[in-house]
């Protein structure tokens, strides 16, 4: 079942065709990140974590506009074209369709982000995640400059408000994950990672269809207030503004993008505020 919905969080991985390498050099990895940056900008994605290996990659993506498949088609297709041109070859670079898990943000975002950056350590390619420059670890847990497409505030916000202390807690959390089983080990069937309540809710919402978007909001919330009404009187109070953001998101079903445009705030900031509910 390919689940797509507004504001969904997904762990995505794509592997090389016939288990072949999709990155032959750091030049290839830089090229991929450039393509990813374009896709994130075009499709309004939020990337919370990533890791590029030799024959596959991992992404932790939030999709405010329910467009995971569309964006992945662009990402893998454009990278394949550039890889083939650079290496004078033709044909498939990546193996079939990408693999994705829908992830419950509140219960599993930290665990999945940790799993992603520990990939090089598990594979014996690095002794510590900081030694692998092609992941989000150093930008999240240390002071490396984050790529333009990467959002680290949400994950760090889960560890506290003080940035340095949050980074220290994040590093400790990642270190404690060495040797732990994959968070996906017990996932079966639908590729849904979350609490029982979350899994049941996704099953109920999407059923067994192959690919589906969210139920139209006007059918679920026909009498919801306008954003102008929700944000009325919040201009001078950030606390009231943040309350309105969470109310609009969770009580009224407005998308992160709709709230971002109305409030004139970056969508990643809206996402972070909504997660503090």
Secondary structure by P-SEA (a helix, b strand, c coil): ccccccccccbbbbbccccccccccaaaaaaaaaaaaaaaaaabbbbccccccccbbbbbbbbccccaaaaaaaaaaaaaaaaaaaacccccccccbbbbbbccccccaaaaaaaaaaccccccccccccccccccccccccccccccccccaaaaaaacccaaaaaaaaaaaaaaaccccccccccccccccccaaaaaaaaaaccccccccccccccccccccccccccccccccaaaaaaaaaaacccccccaaaaaaaacccaaaaaaaaaac
